[in-house]
């Protein structure tokens, strides 16, 4: 269990929450056969979103209430001038955002 918490405007809290989501997503898939792969991807997306928001808070950049990682990363780029290609690729995880979690059986 998490012992120390920080206020929501503290990037350390967002990093701790990102790590929490990442820990859940890193449990070996073989040990959880009843878990859907897209749910694990959702946890990874959550971790990425929280980490990006921690960076934005650290940079004193206000961000909108969105789950679109590309939009959030654009704010980082606007402030810093660049992010690495590997971090940009995280934007693909937006496919697993909250608004896309409805099941599609078509």
C-alpha positions as CSV (number, residue, x, y, z in Angstrom):
1,X,0.0,0.0,0.0
2,X,1.1,3.5,-0.7
3,X,2.3,5.2,2.5
4,X,2.9,8.8,1.6
5,X,0.5,10.9,-0.5
6,X,1.0,14.3,-2.0
7,X,-1.4,17.0,-3.1
8,X,-2.9,16.6,-6.6
9,X,-0.9,19.6,-7.8
10,X,2.4,17.9,-6.9
11,X,4.0,16.0,-9.7
12,X,5.2,13.3,-7.3
13,X,1.6,12.2,-6.7
14,X,1.1,11.8,-10.4
15,X,4.3,9.8,-10.7
16,X,3.3,7.6,-7.8
17,X,-0.1,7.0,-9.5
18,X,1.6,6.3,-12.8
19,X,3.8,3.7,-11.2
20,X,0.7,2.2,-9.6
21,X,-1.0,1.8,-13.0
22,X,2.2,0.4,-14.4
23,X,2.6,-2.2,-11.7
24,X,-0.9,-3.5,-12.4
25,X,-0.1,-3.6,-16.1
26,X,3.2,-5.4,-15.6
27,X,1.8,-8.5,-13.9
28,X,2.7,-11.3,-16.2
29,X,-0.3,-11.9,-18.6
30,X,0.1,-15.7,-18.2
31,X,-0.7,-15.4,-14.5
32,X,-4.0,-13.7,-15.2
33,X,-5.7,-15.6,-18.0
34,X,-9.1,-14.1,-17.1
35,X,-7.9,-10.5,-17.8
36,X,-8.5,-9.0,-21.2
37,X,-5.4,-7.7,-23.1
38,X,-7.2,-4.4,-23.8
39,X,-7.7,-3.9,-20.0
40,X,-3.9,-4.3,-19.5
41,X,-3.4,-1.8,-22.4
42,X,-5.8,0.6,-20.6
43,X,-3.6,0.4,-17.5
44,X,-0.5,1.1,-19.6
45,X,-2.3,4.1,-21.1
46,X,-3.3,5.3,-17.7
47,X,0.3,5.1,-16.6
48,X,1.5,7.1,-19.6
49,X,-1.2,9.8,-19.1
50,X,-0.4,10.2,-15.4
51,X,3.3,10.4,-16.2
52,X,2.8,13.1,-18.9
53,X,0.6,15.1,-16.6
54,X,3.3,14.9,-13.9
55,X,5.7,16.4,-16.4
56,X,3.2,19.1,-17.3
57,X,2.7,20.0,-13.7
58,X,6.4,20.1,-13.1
59,X,6.7,22.5,-16.1
60,X,3.9,24.6,-14.7
61,X,1.7,24.0,-17.8
62,X,-2.0,23.9,-17.3
63,X,-3.6,21.0,-19.1
64,X,-7.2,20.4,-20.2
65,X,-9.3,17.5,-18.9
66,X,-8.5,15.1,-21.8
67,X,-7.3,11.5,-22.2
68,X,-5.7,12.1,-25.6
69,X,-2.0,11.5,-25.1
70,X,-1.1,13.2,-28.3
71,X,-2.7,16.4,-27.1
72,X,-1.0,16.2,-23.8
73,X,2.4,15.5,-25.5
74,X,1.8,18.5,-27.7
75,X,1.7,20.7,-24.6
76,X,5.0,19.2,-23.5
77,X,6.6,19.9,-26.9
78,X,5.2,23.5,-26.9
79,X,6.9,24.1,-23.5
80,X,10.2,22.2,-24.0
81,X,10.6,22.2,-27.8
82,X,10.8,18.4,-28.1
83,X,10.1,14.9,-26.8
84,X,11.8,11.7,-28.0
85,X,10.3,9.5,-30.6
86,X,9.9,6.7,-28.1
87,X,7.7,8.9,-25.9
88,X,5.7,10.2,-28.9
89,X,4.9,6.5,-29.7
90,X,3.0,6.3,-26.4
91,X,0.3,8.4,-28.0
92,X,-0.9,5.2,-29.7
93,X,-2.1,4.1,-26.3
94,X,-4.9,6.6,-26.6
95,X,-6.9,3.9,-28.4
96,X,-7.4,2.4,-24.9
97,X,-8.7,5.6,-23.3
98,X,-11.8,5.8,-21.3
99,X,-14.1,6.9,-24.1
100,X,-13.0,4.0,-26.2
101,X,-13.6,1.3,-23.6
102,X,-17.0,0.3,-24.9
103,X,-16.8,-3.2,-26.3
104,X,-17.0,-3.6,-30.0
105,X,-18.0,-7.0,-31.2
106,X,-18.4,-6.2,-34.8
